[in-house]
Amino acid sequence: MADIKSIGRYEVRGIIGRGGMATVYRAADPAGGPEVAVKLMSGELALDEQFHKRFRREADVLRRLQHPGIVGVLDIGEHDGRPYLVMPYLSGGTLADRLERGPLPPAEIAALLPPLAAALDHAHRHGVIHRDVKPSNVLFDAAGRPLLTDFGIVKVLGEMQTLTRQSVLLGTPGYISPEQLSGLEKLDGRSDVYALGVVVFEMLTGRLPFAADHPMAVALQQLSATPPRLRKIDPALAAGWQPVIDKALAKKRDDRYPTAAHLAAAVVAVAAPPATAHRPATARPALALLVVVLIGGAFLLWAINRTAAEEPRPTPAVAQSTTTAPAAQPTSTLAAPVAAPTGNGTLMAVVAPVTVTTSATDAPAGPPRARLTTATTLRAGPGTVYDPVAQLVAGDEATVIGRDTVWAWFALRLNDGREGWAPRTALELLDDATAEIAVAATIPAPPASATAPPTAAVPTALTLPTTAFATAIIPPTLRPTTLPPTAAPQPTSPPQPPTDEPPTQPPPTPVPPTVAVPPTVAVPPTVTAQPTVAVP
């Protein structure tokens, strides 16, 4: 293989990777332009007409699935009787490369999953199941954006002719779904949701949920074993991750997330929970300090009056002292002593009402503002299944006018008046105003195409080509025809109607207190302040 200098018109510059079906080369086009990746079918498989068909079909599928999260095809051809595909060269490596360094931070997982989920759901809406979602099939471009690749063993839904060999299972053992292992004749996108859940588990822990020395043992675990408890692997992980993994890896596909976007939304909700609202400190110390300051001011004024008694003095009156603040902010009124000089320079204490307001940081005025920290798409609803409204870039600012029920998406109003939804992980609040963001009054229903994953016949015979495991043959007699009972804990929440967000428990909305203080304080001889706190 190393002696290959060119493939078609492309000059080979090195090998990117080698798999069971093909070798991928880094190459250049003499006509100019950026470097490309050339996927050349392995010599042995080139003799098999069935693999020829599968390879050509990958090119057809990629041409159909035009999506920013899917690596497209630029050219196709044959080299010494072996077909090849030409795709963009992505210099950022693979997700598998990153996982070799260990688990990823939850915030990074939350940033990676939505675009991958959008790519998978796009394929599913076009009747295509990937069937081999795994870290080595997630590539990164120079900007760090993830893209899905290797649609070489996809199942095109509705396709009646099988391209699989008898008694061979296609997929990678550690990521393959129970229904694929059991030879279920009708697969749908939830098989890819299962594999994506395995990838989430691996990103969290740095290991696979099910592993063994032999692929057959891994397959048996996929069929019956309960997913490991995450906090036994890493006690630092939040407890909220376990229900997400259990639902994504449910043995019965009806118990899983209906789409990849639902799984991504659940991941974002756990990785980026709503910030705890700032609760103002009790008003009593501040009010007591105010009384002391006013008393001190009264005696200071008395001393000044004593030295200038001959000057005319205004008629004693009740002085009004206020600190201004937005009308919507809570206030408390306290009767405080104010010094009023008499004509002969003596001091007379009177009671003047003083209005005290909370600070602007405790109750910000107006709707909160947000700034985009990364480029994202403003959509018509809270999820990637909704139509795009506008393309936002890092640094853009907008007004936050609402949120979804799980704090994963914010409703925004742009400066030009357009409104839409953006993922929370793509922006930062400019005010400490999380408590002021209420659930949007109207949340659009997801498009009809996002609620019913397509299904179609799939051959019962399926292989295990993978760079991580040896190829194994599973005889038909060893494959169970029905799924065995599972010990995996199932979510106990009631069924929810299909929406773009998963049924995740919404966080409590903090309630800012209102401080009410009686209107009078007698000074001297005693200072009485009996504020009561009324919490609506």
MARMARMAR-780324 format. One record per atom (N, C-alpha, C, O): x, y, z. Coordinates in steps of 0.2 Angstrom, whole numbers, plus 5000, padded with zeros to 4 digits. Layout:
<rs>
XYZ ...
</rs>
This chain:
<rs>
500449945000 500050005000 500450065000 500250114997 501050065003 501450125004 501750144997 501950204997 501750104992 502050124986 501650154982 501850174976 501050174984 500550204980 500750284980 500750314985 500850304974 501050374973 500450424971 500450484973 500050394968 499450434965 498850394965 498850324964 498250424966 497650384965 497250434960 497050484962 497050404954 496750454949 497250504948 497850494947 496950564948 497350624947 497650654953 498050704953 497550624959 497750644966 498450624968 498550564967 498850664970 499550644972 499450624980 499350664984 499650564981 499650544988 500250574992 500850574990 500050594998 500550625003 500650585009 501050605013 500250545010 500250505017 499650465018 499150475015 499650415023 499050375025 498750415031 499150425036 498150425031 497750445037 497550395041 497550395047 497250335038 497050285042 496850225038 496750225032 496850165041 496650105038 496150065041 496150055047 495550045038 495050005041 494949945038 495349915034 494349915040 494149845037 494049845029 494149795026 493749905027 493549905020 493949945016 494049935010 494349995019 494750045014 495250075018 495350065024 495750105014 496250145017 496150215015 495950225009 496250265019 496150335018 496850365017 497250365022 496950405012 497550435010 497450515011 496950535009 497950545013 497950615012 498250635005 498850605004 497950675001 498150684994 498050754992 497750794996 498350774987 498350844984 498150834977 498250794973 497750884975 497550894968 498050934964 498050994966 498350914959 498850954955 498551014952 498851064951 497851014951 497551074949 497451134954 497251184952 497651114960 497651164965 497051154970 496651104969 496951194975 496451184980 496751154986 497351134987 496351144991 496551124998 496651044997 496451014992 497051015002 497150945002 496450905003 495950935006 496450845001 495850805001 496050735004 496650725005 495550705006 495650635009 495350585003 494750595001 495750535001 495550484996 495450425000 495850395003 494850394999 494650335002 494650274997 494250274993 495150234997 495250184992 495050114995 495350095000 494650074991 494450014994 495049964994 495449964990 494949924999 495549875000 495549824994 495049804991 496149794993 496249754987 495849694987 495549674982 495749654993 495449594993 494649604992 494349564989 494349654995 493649674995 493449694988 492949684986 493949724984 493849744977 493649684973 493349704968 493849624975 493649564971 492849544972 492649504968 492549574977 491949554979 491449604976 491449664978 490949584972 490549634969 490049664974 489849724973 489849624979 489449654984 489749714988 489349764989 490349714989 490749774992 490849824987 490849884989 490849814981 490849864976 490249904976 490249964976 489649864977 489049894977 488949944983 488749994983 489249914989 489149954995 489550014995 489350064997 490150014992 490650064991 490350124987 490350184989 490050104981 489750154977 489050184980 488950244979 488750144984 488150164987 488350224992 487950264993 488950214996 489150265000 489150334997 488950385000 489450334991 489550394987 488850424986 488750484986 488350374984 487750404982 487350434988 487050484988 487450404994 487150425000 487450495002 487050535004 488150505002 488450565004 488250624999 488150675001 488150604993 487850654988 487150674990 486950734989 486750634993 486150644995 486050685001 485650735002 486550665006 486450695013 486950765013 487450755016 486750815010 487150875010 486950905017 486350935018 487450905022 487350935028 487950965031 488450925030 487951015034 488651045037 488950995042 489551005044 488550955045 488850905050 489050835047 489250795051 489050835041 489250765037 489750775032 489650825028 490250735032 490850745028 490550725021 490350675020 490550775016 490350765009 490850725005 491350715007 490550714999 491050684993 491150734988 490650764986 491750734986 491950784981 492050754974 491950784969 492250684974 492350654968 492350574969 492450554974 492250534963 492350464964 492650444958 492750474953 492950384958 493350354953 493550284954 493350254959 494050254950 494250184951 495050194950 495250224945 495450154954 496150154953 496350074953 496250044958 496550054948 496749984947 496149934949 496249884952 495549954946 495049914948 494749924955 494249884956 494949964959 494749974965 494450044966 494750094964 493750044968 493450114968 493750154974 493950134979 493650224973 493850274978 493450334978 493050344973 493350364984 493050424985 493450474987 493950464991 493350534985 493750594987 493350644991 492750664989 493550654997 493150695002 493650755005 494250745004 493350805008 493750855011 494250825016 494050785020 494850855016 495350835022 495250875028 495250935027 495050845033 494950875040 495550865044 495750815046 495850925046 496550915049 496450915057 496950915060 495850915060 495750915067 495750845070 495750845076 495950795067 495950725070 495250705071 494750725068 495250645075 494550615077 494450625084 494850635088 493750605086 493550605093 493950545096 494150555102 494150495093 494550435096 495250465098 495450445103 495450505094 496150535096 496050575102 496550565107 495550615103 495450655109 495350605115 495650625121 494950555114 494850505120 495450465122 495450445128 495950465118 496550435120 496950465126 497350435129 496750535126 497050575132 496650575138 496850605143 496050535138 495650535144 494950555142 494750585137 494450555147 493750585147 493750655145 494250695146 493250675143 493150745141 492750785146 492350755150 492850845147 492450885152 491750885150 491550895144 491250885155 490550895153 490350945148 489950945144 490651005149 490551065145 490751055138 490351075133 491251015137 491551005130 491050945127 490850955121 490850905131 490350855128 489650885126 489450875121 489450935130 488850975128 488951015122 488451025118 489551035120 489651075114 489651025108 489451045103 489950965109 490050925103 489350885101 489250875095 488950875106 488450825104 487850855100 487650825095 487650925101 487150945097 487250945089 486850925085 487850965087 487950965079 487950885077 487750875071 488250845081 488250775079 487550745079 487350705074 487150765084 486450745084 486050775078 485650735075 486150835076 485850865070 486050825064 485650815059 486650805063 486850765057 486550705057 486250685051 486450665062 486150605062 485450605061 485150565057 485050655064 484350665063 484250685056 483750665053 484650725053 484650735046 484650675041 484250665037 485150635043 485150565039 484550525040 484250495035 484250525046 483650485047 483050515044 482650475041 483050575043 482450605040 482450595032 481950595029 483050575030 483150555023 483150485022 483450455017 482950445027 482950375026 483550335027 483650285024 484050365030 484750335031 484950315038 484850365042 485150255040 485350245046 486150235045 486350195041 486550265050 487250255049 487450185051 487850155047 487250165057 487450095059 488150085061 488350025063 488550135061 489250125064 489550195067 490050215066 489050225071 489250285075 489750265080 489650225085 490350295080 490850285085 491350335085 491350375080 491850345090 492250405090 492750415084 492850465082 492950355081 493350355075 493050385069 493350405064 492350385069 491950415063 491750485065 491350505061 492050515070 491850585071 492550625070 493050615073 492550665064 493150705063 493050775065 492450805066 493550815065 493550885067 493950925062 494450905059 493650975060 493951025055 494451065059 494551065065 494751115055 495251155058 495051205063 495351225068 494351215063 494051255068 493751225074 493551245079 493851155074 493651115080 492951095079 492651065084 492551105073 491851075073 491851005071 492250985067 491450965074 491350895073 490950875067 490450915066 491150825063 490750805057 490750735057 491250695060 490250705055 490150635055 490350605048 490250635043 490650545048 490950515042 490850445042 490550415047 491050415037 491050335036 490350315036 490150275040 489950325030 489350295029 489350235025 488950215021 489950195026 490050135021 489550085022 489450045018 489250075028 488850015030 488150045032 487750005035 487950095029 487250125031 486750075028 486850035023 486150085031 485550045029 485150105026 484850145029 484950095019 484450145016 483750115018 483650065015 483350145021 482750125023 482250115017 482250165013 481950065017 481450055011 481850015005 481549995001 482450005006 482849965001 482749885002 482849865007 482449854997 482249784997 482849744996 482849684999 483349764992 483849714990 484449724996 484649774998 484649664998 485149665004 485849665001 485949634995 486249705004 486949705002 487449675007 488049685007 487149645012 487449605017 487549535015 487149505012 488149505018 488249435017 487849395022 487649415027 487649335021 487349285025 487749275031 488349265031 487449275037 487749255044 488249305046 488749285049 488249365043 488749415045 488449475048 487949505045 488749505053 488449565056 488849625055 489449625056 488549675052 488949735051 488949785057 488349805059 489549815059 489549855064 490149845069 490549805067 490149885074 490749885079 490449855085 489949885088 490649805088 490349765094 490249815100 489649815103 490649865101 490549905107 490049955106 489849985111 489749965100 489350025099 488649995096 488250035095 488649935094 488049905091 487449895095 487549875101 486849915093 486249905097 485949835097 486149795093 485549825103 485349755104 484949735098 484949675096 484549775095 484049755089 484549735083 484249695079 485049765082 485549745077 485849675078 485849635074 485949665084 486249605086 485749545086 485949485084 485149555087 484649505087 484349495080 483949455079 484549535075 484349525068 483649555067 483249525063 483449605071 482849635070 482749655062 483149685060 482149645059 482149655052 481949725051 482049755045 481749765056 481549835055 481949875059 481749885065 482449905057 482849955061 482650025059 482250045054 482750075064 482650145063 483150185066 483650155069 483150245066 483650295069 483850285076 484350305078 483350245080 483550235087 484150195088 484450185093 484350155083 484950115083 485550155084 486050145087 485550215080 486050265080 486050305087 486550325089 485450315089 485350345096 485750305101 486050335105 485650235101 485950195106 486750205105 487050215110 486950195099 487750205098 487950275100 488550275103 487550325099 487750395101 487750395109 488250425112 487350355112 487350355119 487950315122 488250335127 488250265118 488850235120 489450285120 489850285124 489450325114 489950375113 489950425119 490450445122 489350445121 489250495127 489550465133 489950495137 489450395135 489750365140 490450365140 490850375145 490750345134 491450345133 491750415134 492350415137 491450465132 491750535133 491750555140 492150585142 491250525144 491150545151 491750505155 491950535160 491850445153 492250395157 492950375154 493350355158 492950385148 493550365145 493550285143 494150265141 493050255144 492950185143 492350165140 491850205140 492250105137 491650085134 491150055140 491450025145 490550055139 490050025145 490149945145 490149915150 490249925139 490249845138 490949825134 491049855129 491349785138 491949775135 492149705137 492049685142 492449665132 492749595134 493249575129 493349615124 493549525130 494149505126 493849475119 494249475114 493249455119 493049425113 492349465110 491949475115 492349475104 491749515102 491049485103 490549515105 491049415104 490449375105 490249395113 489649405114 490749405117 490549415124 490249485124 489849505128 490549535120 490349605120 489649605118 489149645121 489449565113 488749565110 488249535115 487749565116 488449485119 488049465124 487849515129 487349525132 488349555131 488249605136 487849665133 487349685137 487849675127 487449725124 486749705124 486249745125 486649635124 485949615124 485649615131 485049615131 486049605136 485749585143 486049625148 485649635154 486649655148 486949685154 486649755155 486549785151 486649775162 486449835164 487049885163 487649865164 486949945160 487549995160 487850005166 487450015171 488550005167 488850025173 488650085176 488450135173 488650095183 488550155186 489150205186 489650185187 488950255183 489450305181 489850335187 490450335187 489550345193 489850365199 490350315202 490750335207 490250255200 490750205203 491350205199 491950195201 491350235193 491950245188 492250315190 492850315191 491850365191 492050425192 491550465197 491050485195 491750465204 491250495208 491150565207 490650595210 491550595204 491450675203 490950685198 490750745197 490650635194 490150655189 489550665193 489350635198 489150715190 488450735193 488050675192 488050635187 487550665197 487050615197 486650615191 486350565190 486550675188 486050675183 486250645177 485850635172 486850625176 487150585170 486850515170 486650495164 486750485175 486550415175 485850405171 485750355167 485350445173 484650435169 484750445162 484450415158 485150495160 485250505153 485550445149 485350425144 486150415152 486450355150 485950295150 485850255145 485550285155 485150225155 484550235150 484350185147 484350295149 483850305144 484150295137 483750255132 484750315135 485050315129 485150235127 485150215122 485350195132 485650135131 485050085133 485250025135 484450105133 483950055135 483949995130 484050005124 483749935132 483749875128 483249885123 483249865117 482649905125 482049915121 482049985118 482150035121 482049985111 482150055108 481550095109 481650165109 480950075111 480450115113 480550155119 480250205121 481050125123 481250165130 481750215129 481950245134 482050225123 482550265122 482350335120 481750345119 482750385119 482650445116 482350435109 482650395105 481850475107 481550455100 482050485095 482050455089 482450535096 482850565091 483550575094 483650585101 484050585090 484750605093 484650675096 485050695101 484250725093 484250785096 483950785103 484150825107 483450735105 483250735112 483750715116 483850735122 484250665114 484750645118 485250705119 485450715125 485350745114 485850805115 485550855119 485950885123 484950865119 484650915124 484650895131 484750935135 484550825132 484650805139 485350805141 485550825147 485850795137 486550805139 486750875141 487050895145 486450925136 486650995138 486351015144 486651055148 485750985146 485351005152 485750985158 485751025163 486050925158 486450905163 487150935164 487350955169 487450945158 488150975158 488151055160 488651075163 487551085158 487551155160 486851175163 486451205160 486851155170 486251165173 486151245174 486651275174 485551265175 485451345176 485851365182 485851335188 486151425182 486451455187 486051465193 485451495192 486251465199 485851475205 485751555205 486251595205 485151575206 484951645206 485251675212 485251645218 485451735212 485751775217 485251795222 484751835220 485251775228 484751795233 485051855237 485551845240 484651905237 484951965241 484951945249 484551905251 485451975252 485551965259 484951995263 484652045261 484851965269 484351995273 484452075274 484952095275 483852105275 483952185275 484052205282 484252265283 484052165287 484052195294 484752225295 484752285298 485352195293 485952235295 486052295291 486252345294 485752305285 485852365281 485352415284 485552475285 484752395287 484352445290 484652475296 484552535298 484952425300 485152445307 485752495305 485852545309 486152485300 486752525299 486452595297 486752645298 485952595293 485652655291 485452695296 485552765296 485152665301 484952705307 485552735311 485452795313 486052695312 486652725315 486952785311 487152835314 486952775305 487252835301 486852895301 487152945302 486152885301 485752945302 485752975308 485753035309 485852935314 485952965320 486553005321 486653065323 487152975318 487753015318 487753075314 488053125316 487353075308 487253135304 486853185308 487053245307 486453165312 486053215316 486453255321 486353315321 486853215324 487353255329 487853295325 488053345328 488053275320 488553315316 488153385314 488453435314 487553375311 487153435310 487053485316 487053545315 486953455321 486853495327 487453535329 487453585331 488053495328 488653535330 488753595325 489053645327 488653585318 488653635314 488253695315 488353755315 487553675317 487053725319 487353765325 487153825325 487653735329 487853775335 488353825334 488353875337 488753815329 489253865327 489053915323 489353965322 488453905320 488153965315 487453975317 487053975313 487353985324 486653995326 486354065324 485754075323 486854115322 486554175320 486254175313 485854225312 486454135309 486154135302 485454105302 485254065307 485054135298 484354115297 484254035296 484654015292 483854005299 483753935298 483053925295 482553965296 482953875291 482253855288 481853825293 482053805298 481253835292 480653805297 480753735297 480853695292 480753705303 480853635304 480253595300 479753615300 480553545297 480053505292 480353435292 480853425294 479953395289 480053325288 480453325281 480253345276 481153305282 481553295276 481453225273 481453175276 481453225266 481353165262 481953145259 482253185255 482253085261 482853065258 482652995254 482452945257 482852995248 482752935244 483352915240 483752955238 483352855239 483852825234 483452805228 483052765229 483652835222 483252815216 483352745214 483952725214 482852715211 482952645208 482452635203 481952675204 482452585199 481852575194 481252555198 481252525204 480652575195 480052575199 479852495200 479552485205 480152455196 479952385197 480352345203 480152295205 480852385206 481152355211 480852355218 480452405219 480952305222 480552305228 480952355233 481552365233 480552385237 480752435242 480552425249 480052385250 480852455253 480652445260 480752515263 481252555262 480252535267 480252605270 480352605278 480052565281 480852645280 481052645287 480952725289 481252765286 480652735295 480652795298 481352805301 481452775306 481652855299 482352875302 482352945305 482052985302 482752955310 482853025313 483253065309 483753045306 483053125308 483353175304 483453245309 482953265312 484053275309 484053335313 483853395310 483953405304 483353425314 483153495311 483353545316 483053545322 483753595314 483953645319 483353695320 482953705316 483353725326 482953775328 483253845327 483853845326 482953895328 483153965327 483753975332 484154025330 483753955338 484253965343 484853915343 485253925347 484853875338 485453835337 485353765341 485853725341 484853755344 484753685347 484453635342 484253655337 484553575344 484453525339 483753495341 483553475347 483353485336 482653445337 482653385332 482753395326 482553325335 482553265331 481853255329 481353255333 481753245322 481053225319 481153165316 481753135315 480653135314 480653065310 480453085303 479953115301 480853055299 480853065292 480852995288 481252955290 480352985284 480352925280 480952915275 481052965272 481252865275 481852855271 481652785267 481452735269 481652795260 481552735256 482152705254 482652735251 482252645255 482852605254 482652555248 482152515249 483052545243 482952505237 483452455237 484052465239 483352395234 483852345233 484252365228 484052405224 484852335227 485352355222 485152335216 484752285215 485452365210 485252345203 485452275202 485152235198 486052245205 486252175204 485752125207 485752075205 485352145212 484852105215 484252095211 483952045211 484052145208 483452145203 483552185197 483352245197 483852165192 484052195186 483452225183 482952195182 483452285180 482952315176 482952295169 483452285166 482352275167 482252265160 482452185158 482752155162 482252165152 482452095150 483252085150 483552135148 483452025152 484152015152 484452015145 484051995140 485052025144 485452025138 485951965138 486151945143 486051945132 486551885131 487051905125 486851935121 487651875126 488151885120 488351815118 488451765122 488351805111 488551745108 489251735110 489751775108 489451675112 490151655113 490451615108 491051605107 490051595103 490251555097 489751555092 489151575093 489851545086 489451545080 488851495081 489051435083 488251515080 487751465080 487151485075 487151535073 486651445075 486051455071 485451475075 485351435079 485151535074 484551545077 484051505073 483951515067 483651475077 483151425074 482451445077 482351485081 481951415073 481251435074 480951405081 480451425083 481351355084 481051325090 481651305093 482251305091 481551275100 482151255104 482451185102 482251135105 482751175096 483051115094 483351125087 483151165083 483751075085 484051075079 483651055073 483751055067 483051025075 482551005070 482151055067 481851055062 482151115070 481851175068 482151215062 482751205062 481751245058 482051285053 482551345055 482351375060 483051355052 483451415053 483151475052 482751485047 483251525057 483051595056 483551645054 483451685049 484151635057 484751675055 485351645058 485351595062 485951665055 486551635057 486951695061 487051745059 487051675068 487351715072 488151705073 488351645072 488451755075 489251745075 489451765082 489051805086 489951745084 490251765091 490251835092 490551875088 490051865098 490051935099 489351965098 489252025101 488951935094 488251965093 487851965100 487951925104 487452015101 487052025107 486352025105 486152045100 485951995110 485251995109 484851995116 485151985121 484252005116 483852005122 483551935123 483251905118 483551915129 483251845131 482551855133 482451895138 482151825129 481351835130 481051775133 480451775134 481451725134 481151655137 481651605136 482151605134 481351545139 481851485138 481351425138 480751425138 481651365136 481251305136 481251275144 481451305148 480951215144 480751195151 481351165154 481351155160 481951145151 482451115154 483151155153 483651135154 483051225152 483551265152 484151255146 484751275147 483951215141 484451205136 484451255130 484951265127 483851285129 483851335124 483551395126 483051395131 483751455124 483451525126 483151555119 483351545114 482551585121 482251625115 482551695115 482551725121 482751715109 483051775109 482751825104 482351805099 482751885105 482551945101 483151985098 483552015102 483251975092 483852015089 483752085089 483152115090 484252125088 484252195088 483752225082 483452275082 483752185077 483252205071 482552175072 482152185067 482452145078 481752125079 481552055078 481052035080 481952025074 481851945073 481951905079 482351925084 481551855080 481551815086 481651745084 481551715078 481951705088 482151635087 482451605093 482451635099 482751545093 482951505098 483751485097 483951475091 484151495102 484851475102 485051425108 484751435113 485451385107 485651335112 486051375118 486451425116 485851365124 486151395130 486951395130 487251445132 487251335127 487951335128 488351375123 488951385123 487951415118 488251455113 488251525116 488451575112 487951545122 487951615124 488151625131 488151575135 488251685133 488251705140 487851755142 487751805138 487551755148 487151815150 487551875152 488151865155 487351935150 487751995152 487552015159 487852065162 486951995162 486752015168 486651945172 486551895170 486651955179 486551905184 485751895184 485451915189 485451875179 484751875179 484451815177 483851815174 484751755179 484451695177 483751685180 483351655177 483651705186 482951695189 482451735185 481851725186 482651785181 482151825178 481951795171 481451825168 482251745169 482051705163 481551655164 481651605167 480951665162 480351625163 480351575156 480551595151 479951525157 479851475152 479451515146 478951555148 479551515140 479251555135 478551535135 478351475136 478151585133 477351575133 477151525128 476651495129 477551535122 477351485117 477951455114 478451485112 477951385115 478551345112 478351305106 477851265106 478551325100 478351295094 478351215094 478851185097 477851185091 477951105091 478451095086 478551125081 478851035087 479351015082 479050995075 478450975075 479451005070 479150985063 478950905063 479150865067 478450895059 478150825059 478650775057 478650715059 479150795053 479650745051 480150725057 480450675056 480150765062 480550745068 480250705073 480650685078 479650685072 479250645077 479150575076 479050535080 479250555069 479150485068 479750455064 479850465058 480250425067 480850395063 480550345058 480150305060 480850355052 480650305047 480850235049 481350225052 480550185046 480750115047 480650075041 480250105036 481050025040 480949985034 481349915035 481649905040 481249875030 481549805031 482349815031 482549855027 482649765035 483349765035 483549695035 483149655039 484049665032 484149595032 484349575039 484649615043 484249515040 484349485046 485149465047 485449465052 485449455041 486149435042 486549505042 486449545038 487049495047 487449555048 488149545049 488549585050 489249615049 489949585051 490249625056 489949675058 490749615058 491049655063 491749685061 492249675064 491749725055 492349755053 492549815057 492049855058 493049815060 493249875065 494049875066 494349815065 494249935067 494949935068 495149915076 495749905077 494649915080 494749905087 494649835089 494949805094 494249795085 494049725087 494249685080 494149705075 494349625082 494449575076 493749555073 493249555077 493749545067 493149525064 492849455066 493249405067 492249455068 491949395071 491349375067 490949415065 491249305066 490649285063 490149255068 490349215073 489549285068 489049255073 488549215069 488149235065 488649145071 488149095067 487449115069 487249145074 487049105064 486349115065 486049085071 485549105074 486249025073 485948985078 486149015085 485749005090 486649055085 486849085092 486549155093 486549185098 486149185087 485849245088 485149245091 484749205088 485049265097 484349265099 483849295095 483949345092 483249265094 482749295090 482349345094 481949385091 482349345100 481949395104 482449425109 482949395111 482349485111 482749515116 482649495123 482049485125 483149475127 483049445134 482849505138 482949565137 482549485144 482349535149 482949575151 483549545151 482949635153 483449675155 483449705162 482849715164 484049705165 484049725172 484149805172 484249835177 484249835166 484349905166 483849945169 483249935167 483949985173 483450035176 483150075171 483450105167 482450075171 482150115166 481850185169 481650185175 481850235165 481550295168 480850295171 480450255168 480750325176 480050315179 479650375178 479050375180 479850425174 479450485173 478850455168 478950415164 478250495168 477750475164 477950485157 478350535155 477550455152 477750465145 477550545143 477050575145 477950575139 477850635137 477750645129 477950595126 477350685127 477250695119 477950715116 478350745119 478050695110 478650705106 478750785106 478350815103 479250805108 479450875108 480250875106 480550825105 480550935105 481250935103 481650935109 482250925108 481350935115 481750925121 481550865125 480950845125 481950825128 481850765132 481450785138 481450835140 481050735141 480750745147 481150745153 481250705157 481550805154 482050815159 481750855164 481350905163 481850845171 481550875176 481750955176 482350965177 481351005175 481551075175 481751095182 481551065187 482251135182 482551165188 482051205192 481651245188 482051215198 481651265202 481851335200 482451345199 481351375200 481451445198 481451485205 481051485208 482051515206 482151545213 481651605213 481451635208 481451615219 480951665221 481251725225 481451715230 481351785222 481651835225 481151865231 480551865230 481451875237 481051895242 480851975242 481252015239 480251985245 480052055246 480152075253 479852045257 480452125255 480552145261 480152205263 480152255260 479752195269 479252245271 479552265278 479652225282 479552335279 479852355286 479352405288 479052445285 479152405295 478652445298 478852525297 479452535296 478452565296 478552635294 478852685299 479152735298 478952665306 479152705311 479752675315 479752615316 480252715317 480752695322 480852755327 480952805325 480752735333 480852785338 481552795340 481852745342 481852855340 482552865342 482552935345 482252985342 482852945350 482952895355 482352885360 481852915357 482252845365 482852805368 482952745365 483552715365 482552715361 482652645358 482552645350 482152695348 482852605347 482752595340 482452535339 482652475340 481852535335 481452475334 481352465327 481052505323 481552405324 481452395317 481252325317 481652275319 480652305315 480352245315 480252225307 479652215306 480752215303 480552195296 480252125296 480452085299 479852115291 479552055290 479652035283 479652085278 479851975282 479951955275 479351915272 479151865275 479151945267 478551905264 478751875257 479051915253 478751815256 478951785250 478351765246 477951715248 478251795241 477651775237 477651705234 477151675231 
</rs>
